[in-house]
Amino acid sequence: MSVLIACIEDPSVTIRLEGRLPDYSPATNQFSLNRPIGDDWLQYIRYVPSPPPVIVRTEESTLFVVFQRRDDAERFEQWLIDAREEQDRGFKTMRG
């Protein structure tokens, strides 16, 4: 599974992150990853980029996200890295 992040401002920027894909809600422009805490799977790490991405598209196991500006793309990349780390810490709290 891959997330490809690009920006229109600088077409040479292509960021590829391997790992779990975040969910995306087009109605709210919200990305989210679940964060289990113990046996509670209803916790989420959420991010609403401002400004929102220009394009969000899923093809098979790849999520494409295109922002207008480079710093918005990099901010989303950092959120995803941090959110995955937080998600991993949550998985470690699971019982069973």
N, C-alpha and C positions, 0 to 999 in steps of 0.2 A: 504494500500500500504506500502510495506516495502523495505528497502535497507539492504541487508546483506553484510557485508564487512569482509573479512578474509585475512589471509596471510599464505604463505607456510612456512616461516621461523619459525613461532610459531603457530602450529595448534590449540593451546588452545584459540587463539584470535578469537572471534566472536563478531562483532559489529552490532547491529540491530538498525536502525533508522526508525521510522514510519513517514509517511507523503508523500508528493509529490515526484514522481520519476523524476530524471533528465533524459533528453534525452542523448543518446550516439551515437556518430558517429565512427564506427570501422575504417573507412578510415583515420581519423585524430586522433583517440583516445581521442576525445574531449567530455566532459560532458557539459551539459548546462541546465539552467533553464530560463524560460522567466521571464522578469521583467517589468511589465507594469508600465509606468509612465504617469499618466493622462489617456488619451485615446490612447496612443502609446503602442501597444502590440508587437512592433518589437525590443524591447530592450532585450538583453540576458546577463546572468552572465555565463561566460565560464571558463572551467578549463581543461587543458591538463596535466595530470600527467606525470612526468618524474622520473623514467622510467614508461612506461605504464603498466596497469594491465595485468596480465597473462590471466585472464578469465573475461569476462563480458557476462552475460546471463540473459535474462528476461523470467520468467515463471509466467504466469497469472499476478498477481499484485505484484510480487516480483522481484527486481533487485539483482542479485548476482554479486559481484565484488571481485576478488581475486588478491592480490598483492604478489609479491615475499617477500618483507620485511615488517616488522611490522610498521616502521616509515612511509612508503609510505601509508599504510592502514590508519594510524592515521591522516596523512596529508589530505587524501581524506575525511575522516570523518569530520574533522574541516572545510574544504571547504564547504561541503554539509550543515553543521549547519549554517555557516555564509551566504551562498547563500540563504538558505530558509528564514533567517531573513531579508536579503535585499529584497527578493521577497515579503515578507509580507509588508514591508514598501512601496514597489511599489503599491501593491494592495490598500493601504490606500489612494493613490493619485488619484484613479479612480473617474471619475465623473459619476453622474447619479443615 
